[in-house]
Amino acid sequence: MSLSSLVSRYAERLGLDSPEDVLRARARGTVDDVVDLIDELLTAHVRSICFENLDVIAARAAGEVRGIRTDLDSLTAKLLDAGRGGYCHEHATLIRALLRELGLSAHAILARVHLGGGRTAPGGLTHQATIVDLGGRRFLVDPGFGGGTPQVALALDEESQPRMTEHGEHRLVPARIVLESEMRAEAEWALQSRTSAEQEFRTVYAFADIPREQADLEVSNWFTATKPGTRFTGAPVVARTLGNGGKASIEGRQLRVVRPGEQLDRFERAVADAADFAAVLREEFGLDLHRSFTDPIWEIALER
């Protein structure tokens, strides 16, 4: 793919009003100007490109052991042209290429997820995100953590304040403050979040600001897409941000939707069958996929 077309194709996919030349000009502004731009891109990104692991489950259904392709040609064909979503390695690679094409300095990092109870040791480096360097100030940029991903750029700065989004607050804090030494590994920073209904911040993932080599990213992607029994190889996981506090998600056979409005409308139900699964993917997540692709995925969901 020609990189010269990436900005315009990405902007079209996100439904942005600004033409490419305006986006490029904004990326040459002050640090605050660029942070504002990144915030807008993140908000539009998570509303337009859903989180999904359907290719991972499709490979499992076919009895194949393979990673997810993250070369830029494959990503743009899938996420931009075909209207699909992806999981963290896909989202991170796409937005990092976009930021670099806008002239910004950006590198990949890998993080260890800390959500979920019962952890007695750090997990693997399975989550991929991006650090942007704006004149010596560094910011976490991550559209790829599903329904709980931060929709704003977060400064790697001990003095920075939590940032509010429509889905709650997010902050970066030194890992030494919130993680016991045996749980930190090499981590320098911890991403924490809380929703409006929560009283305390919870640690989402922890990372070191170490630019990762392509080989490290490929190993992490392969592990995440192929290790049996993990969250992303066990069942379909799909999440979409609806805006104004709304979101939709599928995990296995369970659909959860929070619809925005004067008052948030919440409901949850089990997906009934293969036809219902295909319809929900289309109507709730904008994924208009052929039944020959979704039916085998549904069979895997039935195992849960």
C-alpha beads as a LAMMPS data file, in Angstrom:
LAMMPS data file: protein, C-alpha beads

304 atoms
303 bonds

1 atom types
1 bond types

-500.0 500.0 xlo xhi
-500.0 500.0 ylo yhi
-500.0 500.0 zlo zhi

Masses

1 110.0

Atoms # bond

1 1 1 0.000 0.000 0.000
2 1 1 1.180 3.529 -0.730
3 1 1 1.655 5.348 2.572
4 1 1 0.676 8.602 0.875
5 1 1 -2.917 7.365 0.882
6 1 1 -2.982 6.141 4.486
7 1 1 -4.075 9.409 6.114
8 1 1 -6.950 10.004 3.713
9 1 1 -8.120 6.371 3.873
10 1 1 -7.980 6.384 7.672
11 1 1 -9.859 9.703 7.857
12 1 1 -12.555 8.363 5.551
13 1 1 -12.946 5.181 7.617
14 1 1 -13.340 7.263 10.782
15 1 1 -15.752 9.703 9.143
16 1 1 -13.544 12.701 9.910
17 1 1 -14.542 16.047 8.426
18 1 1 -10.966 17.328 8.216
19 1 1 -9.123 16.717 4.927
20 1 1 -5.642 15.255 4.906
21 1 1 -3.836 18.582 4.595
22 1 1 -5.603 19.915 7.696
23 1 1 -4.692 16.804 9.713
24 1 1 -1.064 17.120 8.630
25 1 1 -1.007 20.804 9.581
26 1 1 -2.471 20.074 13.022
27 1 1 0.207 17.412 13.590
28 1 1 2.818 20.178 13.203
29 1 1 1.282 22.331 15.945
30 1 1 2.160 22.764 19.611
31 1 1 2.211 19.804 21.985
32 1 1 -1.266 20.736 23.215
33 1 1 -2.495 21.005 19.620
34 1 1 -1.158 17.550 18.778
35 1 1 -2.605 16.006 21.945
36 1 1 -5.995 17.465 20.975
37 1 1 -5.614 15.898 17.535
38 1 1 -4.664 12.505 18.969
39 1 1 -7.625 12.649 21.362
40 1 1 -9.976 13.265 18.432
41 1 1 -8.423 10.422 16.443
42 1 1 -8.721 8.013 19.381
43 1 1 -12.370 8.881 20.013
44 1 1 -13.270 8.479 16.338
45 1 1 -11.160 5.319 16.034
46 1 1 -12.847 3.384 18.852
47 1 1 -16.305 4.417 17.631
48 1 1 -15.582 3.370 14.052
49 1 1 -13.283 0.333 14.276
50 1 1 -14.435 -2.279 16.756
51 1 1 -12.313 -4.626 18.821
52 1 1 -12.696 -8.240 17.672
53 1 1 -10.831 -11.535 17.626
54 1 1 -12.980 -13.268 14.997
55 1 1 -10.031 -14.234 12.772
56 1 1 -8.390 -15.919 15.779
57 1 1 -11.505 -18.014 16.436
58 1 1 -12.013 -18.709 12.716
59 1 1 -8.502 -20.190 12.587
60 1 1 -9.257 -22.351 15.615
61 1 1 -12.523 -23.518 14.034
62 1 1 -10.593 -24.519 10.910
63 1 1 -8.038 -26.442 12.974
64 1 1 -5.258 -24.039 11.995
65 1 1 -2.493 -22.616 14.164
66 1 1 -1.549 -19.205 12.786
67 1 1 -0.970 -15.665 13.901
68 1 1 -2.871 -12.617 12.743
69 1 1 -1.308 -10.721 9.864
70 1 1 -0.132 -7.277 10.961
71 1 1 1.693 -6.040 7.879
72 1 1 0.308 -2.662 6.849
73 1 1 -1.182 -3.849 3.552
74 1 1 -3.168 -6.573 5.342
75 1 1 -4.276 -4.215 8.113
76 1 1 -5.502 -1.481 5.825
77 1 1 -7.327 -3.989 3.633
78 1 1 -9.066 -5.466 6.684
79 1 1 -9.653 -2.528 9.046
80 1 1 -10.024 0.309 6.545
81 1 1 -11.330 -1.186 3.295
82 1 1 -13.333 -4.210 4.502
83 1 1 -14.875 -2.446 7.507
84 1 1 -13.582 -5.041 9.957
85 1 1 -12.168 -4.625 13.444
86 1 1 -9.208 -6.300 15.079
87 1 1 -7.424 -6.911 18.359
88 1 1 -4.658 -4.937 20.049
89 1 1 -1.786 -5.867 17.741
90 1 1 -3.805 -4.729 14.734
91 1 1 -5.140 -1.500 16.229
92 1 1 -1.719 -0.504 17.583
93 1 1 0.109 -1.162 14.328
94 1 1 -2.451 0.788 12.305
95 1 1 -2.587 3.912 14.464
96 1 1 1.203 3.945 14.888
97 1 1 1.655 3.895 11.105
98 1 1 -0.882 6.710 10.836
99 1 1 0.882 8.834 13.463
100 1 1 4.245 8.311 11.768
101 1 1 2.750 9.239 8.423
102 1 1 1.584 12.490 10.048
103 1 1 5.235 13.151 10.917
104 1 1 5.144 12.183 14.602
105 1 1 7.710 10.090 16.467
106 1 1 6.059 6.873 17.683
107 1 1 7.269 3.472 18.876
108 1 1 5.682 0.216 19.998
109 1 1 5.567 -1.008 23.584
110 1 1 4.367 -4.283 25.085
111 1 1 2.406 -4.506 28.319
112 1 1 1.386 -7.128 30.887
113 1 1 -2.360 -7.169 31.622
114 1 1 -3.331 -7.023 35.312
115 1 1 -7.125 -7.178 35.126
116 1 1 -8.732 -10.235 36.647
117 1 1 -8.314 -11.768 40.067
118 1 1 -6.042 -14.478 41.341
119 1 1 -2.783 -13.307 39.786
120 1 1 0.287 -14.315 41.755
121 1 1 2.903 -13.469 39.118
122 1 1 3.121 -11.152 36.125
123 1 1 1.514 -12.394 32.920
124 1 1 3.105 -12.373 29.494
125 1 1 3.836 -9.325 27.359
126 1 1 0.658 -9.802 25.343
127 1 1 -0.754 -6.299 24.897
128 1 1 0.615 -3.879 22.326
129 1 1 0.260 -0.100 22.450
130 1 1 2.135 2.986 21.248
131 1 1 4.213 5.760 22.798
132 1 1 4.352 9.105 20.996
133 1 1 7.203 11.526 21.728
134 1 1 6.142 15.153 21.405
135 1 1 9.178 17.331 21.914
136 1 1 10.470 15.201 24.784
137 1 1 7.073 14.654 26.381
138 1 1 5.844 11.091 25.970
139 1 1 2.236 9.951 25.714
140 1 1 0.518 6.556 25.696
141 1 1 -1.782 6.078 22.683
142 1 1 -3.952 2.952 22.767
143 1 1 -7.195 2.374 20.819
144 1 1 -6.922 -1.411 21.129
145 1 1 -7.888 -2.585 24.631
146 1 1 -11.521 -3.252 23.816
147 1 1 -14.361 -1.550 25.681
148 1 1 -12.055 -0.250 28.430
149 1 1 -9.429 1.379 26.243
150 1 1 -8.477 4.995 27.038
151 1 1 -9.898 7.365 24.437
152 1 1 -7.317 10.048 25.183
153 1 1 -3.540 10.374 25.095
154 1 1 -2.015 9.893 28.557
155 1 1 1.235 11.572 29.596
156 1 1 4.060 9.518 31.055
157 1 1 4.467 12.064 33.837
158 1 1 4.253 11.485 37.593
159 1 1 2.561 14.875 37.993
160 1 1 -0.127 14.307 35.361
161 1 1 -3.775 14.233 36.406
162 1 1 -6.391 11.603 35.480
163 1 1 -8.155 12.313 32.220
164 1 1 -11.916 11.953 31.955
165 1 1 -13.654 10.376 28.985
166 1 1 -17.279 9.476 28.360
167 1 1 -16.564 6.029 29.826
168 1 1 -14.700 7.066 32.956
169 1 1 -11.272 8.213 34.126
170 1 1 -7.851 6.974 33.036
171 1 1 -4.423 7.737 34.406
172 1 1 -0.802 6.591 34.271
173 1 1 1.036 6.183 37.563
174 1 1 4.483 4.813 38.409
175 1 1 4.244 1.038 38.683
176 1 1 6.207 1.051 41.944
177 1 1 3.323 2.884 43.635
178 1 1 0.514 0.470 42.756
179 1 1 2.182 -2.904 42.152
180 1 1 4.053 -5.108 44.590
181 1 1 7.632 -5.769 43.538
182 1 1 6.910 -9.390 42.618
183 1 1 4.157 -8.230 40.229
184 1 1 6.064 -5.432 38.513
185 1 1 8.616 -7.340 36.416
186 1 1 10.279 -4.573 34.365
187 1 1 7.238 -2.261 34.422
188 1 1 7.762 1.472 34.916
189 1 1 4.162 2.628 34.418
190 1 1 0.691 1.308 35.183
191 1 1 -2.453 2.260 33.308
192 1 1 -5.374 2.597 35.714
193 1 1 -9.031 3.321 35.091
194 1 1 -12.354 3.641 36.873
195 1 1 -15.890 4.108 35.656
196 1 1 -18.364 6.557 37.135
197 1 1 -19.805 3.683 39.194
198 1 1 -16.453 2.687 40.716
199 1 1 -14.882 4.273 43.784
200 1 1 -11.284 3.172 43.263
201 1 1 -8.940 3.021 40.299
202 1 1 -7.989 -0.458 39.130
203 1 1 -4.793 -1.397 37.334
204 1 1 -5.431 -2.360 33.707
205 1 1 -1.912 -3.112 32.506
206 1 1 1.715 -2.231 33.255
207 1 1 4.614 -1.544 30.909
208 1 1 8.103 -0.208 30.453
209 1 1 8.761 2.509 27.894
210 1 1 11.045 0.225 25.896
211 1 1 10.755 0.459 22.097
212 1 1 10.081 -3.113 21.041
213 1 1 11.674 -4.779 18.057
214 1 1 9.497 -6.175 15.288
215 1 1 10.508 -9.705 16.320
216 1 1 9.188 -9.056 19.850
217 1 1 5.881 -7.828 18.444
218 1 1 5.589 -10.881 16.216
219 1 1 6.219 -13.257 19.135
220 1 1 3.595 -11.474 21.252
221 1 1 1.071 -11.513 18.406
222 1 1 1.671 -15.219 17.749
223 1 1 1.314 -16.136 21.429
224 1 1 -1.872 -14.095 21.847
225 1 1 -3.464 -15.596 18.733
226 1 1 -2.493 -19.234 19.256
227 1 1 -2.046 -20.186 22.944
228 1 1 -4.906 -22.541 23.862
229 1 1 -7.175 -21.640 26.730
230 1 1 -6.569 -17.895 26.774
231 1 1 -9.282 -15.261 26.579
232 1 1 -8.749 -14.511 22.902
233 1 1 -8.409 -18.090 21.672
234 1 1 -11.227 -19.476 23.786
235 1 1 -14.289 -17.668 22.425
236 1 1 -15.339 -14.756 20.215
237 1 1 -14.781 -11.354 21.837
238 1 1 -16.195 -8.245 20.168
239 1 1 -16.498 -4.718 21.608
240 1 1 -17.685 -1.434 20.151
241 1 1 -17.848 2.048 21.650
242 1 1 -21.151 3.712 20.807
243 1 1 -20.437 7.212 22.102
244 1 1 -22.024 9.240 24.908
245 1 1 -21.284 6.454 27.354
246 1 1 -22.729 3.651 25.230
247 1 1 -20.996 0.420 24.340
248 1 1 -21.736 -3.068 23.095
249 1 1 -19.860 -6.318 23.620
250 1 1 -20.013 -10.037 22.948
251 1 1 -18.001 -12.574 24.891
252 1 1 -18.793 -16.123 23.959
253 1 1 -22.577 -16.256 23.612
254 1 1 -23.369 -13.292 25.853
255 1 1 -24.381 -9.923 24.385
256 1 1 -24.233 -6.801 26.569
257 1 1 -25.347 -3.386 25.320
258 1 1 -25.441 0.027 26.966
259 1 1 -27.292 2.403 24.656
260 1 1 -26.723 6.152 24.986
261 1 1 -29.594 8.529 25.587
262 1 1 -30.979 10.815 28.276
263 1 1 -30.580 7.782 30.517
264 1 1 -28.323 4.891 29.602
265 1 1 -30.351 1.841 28.548
266 1 1 -28.661 -1.394 29.642
267 1 1 -29.579 -4.897 28.601
268 1 1 -27.986 -8.309 28.398
269 1 1 -29.056 -11.513 26.677
270 1 1 -27.723 -14.758 25.328
271 1 1 -27.254 -14.959 21.571
272 1 1 -29.750 -17.574 20.406
273 1 1 -28.165 -19.336 17.454
274 1 1 -25.878 -18.953 14.429
275 1 1 -28.354 -16.748 12.546
276 1 1 -28.778 -14.494 15.574
277 1 1 -24.989 -14.323 15.988
278 1 1 -24.533 -13.125 12.398
279 1 1 -27.363 -10.603 12.824
280 1 1 -25.927 -9.228 16.075
281 1 1 -22.494 -8.810 14.496
282 1 1 -24.095 -6.861 11.661
283 1 1 -26.580 -4.752 13.612
284 1 1 -24.648 -4.020 16.808
285 1 1 -21.072 -3.985 15.534
286 1 1 -21.296 -3.077 11.850
287 1 1 -19.673 -6.372 10.817
288 1 1 -21.537 -7.630 7.752
289 1 1 -19.925 -11.045 7.423
290 1 1 -20.900 -14.112 5.409
291 1 1 -22.427 -16.999 7.313
292 1 1 -19.733 -19.307 5.947
293 1 1 -17.314 -17.294 8.104
294 1 1 -19.479 -16.703 11.203
295 1 1 -21.169 -20.113 11.575
296 1 1 -17.942 -21.997 12.477
297 1 1 -17.127 -19.219 14.970
298 1 1 -20.546 -19.707 16.534
299 1 1 -19.814 -23.416 16.967
300 1 1 -16.770 -22.458 19.035
301 1 1 -18.928 -20.073 21.096
302 1 1 -21.253 -22.980 21.928
303 1 1 -18.385 -24.705 23.712
304 1 1 -18.368 -22.035 26.415

Bonds

1 1 1 2
2 1 2 3
3 1 3 4
4 1 4 5
5 1 5 6
6 1 6 7
7 1 7 8
8 1 8 9
9 1 9 10
10 1 10 11
11 1 11 12
12 1 12 13
13 1 13 14
14 1 14 15
15 1 15 16
16 1 16 17
17 1 17 18
18 1 18 19
19 1 19 20
20 1 20 21
21 1 21 22
22 1 22 23
23 1 23 24
24 1 24 25
25 1 25 26
26 1 26 27
27 1 27 28
28 1 28 29
29 1 29 30
30 1 30 31
31 1 31 32
32 1 32 33
33 1 33 34
34 1 34 35
35 1 35 36
36 1 36 37
37 1 37 38
38 1 38 39
39 1 39 40
40 1 40 41
41 1 41 42
42 1 42 43
43 1 43 44
44 1 44 45
45 1 45 46
46 1 46 47
47 1 47 48
48 1 48 49
49 1 49 50
50 1 50 51
51 1 51 52
52 1 52 53
53 1 53 54
54 1 54 55
55 1 55 56
56 1 56 57
57 1 57 58
58 1 58 59
59 1 59 60
60 1 60 61
61 1 61 62
62 1 62 63
63 1 63 64
64 1 64 65
65 1 65 66
66 1 66 67
67 1 67 68
68 1 68 69
69 1 69 70
70 1 70 71
71 1 71 72
72 1 72 73
73 1 73 74
74 1 74 75
75 1 75 76
76 1 76 77
77 1 77 78
78 1 78 79
79 1 79 80
80 1 80 81
81 1 81 82
82 1 82 83
83 1 83 84
84 1 84 85
85 1 85 86
86 1 86 87
87 1 87 88
88 1 88 89
89 1 89 90
90 1 90 91
91 1 91 92
92 1 92 93
93 1 93 94
94 1 94 95
95 1 95 96
96 1 96 97
97 1 97 98
98 1 98 99
99 1 99 100
100 1 100 101
101 1 101 102
102 1 102 103
103 1 103 104
104 1 104 105
105 1 105 106
106 1 106 107
107 1 107 108
108 1 108 109
109 1 109 110
110 1 110 111
111 1 111 112
112 1 112 113
113 1 113 114
114 1 114 115
115 1 115 116
116 1 116 117
117 1 117 118
118 1 118 119
119 1 119 120
120 1 120 121
121 1 121 122
122 1 122 123
123 1 123 124
124 1 124 125
125 1 125 126
126 1 126 127
127 1 127 128
128 1 128 129
129 1 129 130
130 1 130 131
131 1 131 132
132 1 132 133
133 1 133 134
134 1 134 135
135 1 135 136
136 1 136 137
137 1 137 138
138 1 138 139
139 1 139 140
140 1 140 141
141 1 141 142
142 1 142 143
143 1 143 144
144 1 144 145
145 1 145 146
146 1 146 147
147 1 147 148
148 1 148 149
149 1 149 150
150 1 150 151
151 1 151 152
152 1 152 153
153 1 153 154
154 1 154 155
155 1 155 156
156 1 156 157
157 1 157 158
158 1 158 159
159 1 159 160
160 1 160 161
161 1 161 162
162 1 162 163
163 1 163 164
164 1 164 165
165 1 165 166
166 1 166 167
167 1 167 168
168 1 168 169
169 1 169 170
170 1 170 171
171 1 171 172
172 1 172 173
173 1 173 174
174 1 174 175
175 1 175 176
176 1 176 177
177 1 177 178
178 1 178 179
179 1 179 180
180 1 180 181
181 1 181 182
182 1 182 183
183 1 183 184
184 1 184 185
185 1 185 186
186 1 186 187
187 1 187 188
188 1 188 189
189 1 189 190
190 1 190 191
191 1 191 192
192 1 192 193
193 1 193 194
194 1 194 195
195 1 195 196
196 1 196 197
197 1 197 198
198 1 198 199
199 1 199 200
200 1 200 201
201 1 201 202
202 1 202 203
203 1 203 204
204 1 204 205
205 1 205 206
206 1 206 207
207 1 207 208
208 1 208 209
209 1 209 210
210 1 210 211
211 1 211 212
212 1 212 213
213 1 213 214
214 1 214 215
215 1 215 216
216 1 216 217
217 1 217 218
218 1 218 219
219 1 219 220
220 1 220 221
221 1 221 222
222 1 222 223
223 1 223 224
224 1 224 225
225 1 225 226
226 1 226 227
227 1 227 228
228 1 228 229
229 1 229 230
230 1 230 231
231 1 231 232
232 1 232 233
233 1 233 234
234 1 234 235
235 1 235 236
236 1 236 237
237 1 237 238
238 1 238 239
239 1 239 240
240 1 240 241
241 1 241 242
242 1 242 243
243 1 243 244
244 1 244 245
245 1 245 246
246 1 246 247
247 1 247 248
248 1 248 249
249 1 249 250
250 1 250 251
251 1 251 252
252 1 252 253
253 1 253 254
254 1 254 255
255 1 255 256
256 1 256 257
257 1 257 258
258 1 258 259
259 1 259 260
260 1 260 261
261 1 261 262
262 1 262 263
263 1 263 264
264 1 264 265
265 1 265 266
266 1 266 267
267 1 267 268
268 1 268 269
269 1 269 270
270 1 270 271
271 1 271 272
272 1 272 273
273 1 273 274
274 1 274 275
275 1 275 276
276 1 276 277
277 1 277 278
278 1 278 279
279 1 279 280
280 1 280 281
281 1 281 282
282 1 282 283
283 1 283 284
284 1 284 285
285 1 285 286
286 1 286 287
287 1 287 288
288 1 288 289
289 1 289 290
290 1 290 291
291 1 291 292
292 1 292 293
293 1 293 294
294 1 294 295
295 1 295 296
296 1 296 297
297 1 297 298
298 1 298 299
299 1 299 300
300 1 300 301
301 1 301 302
302 1 302 303
303 1 303 304
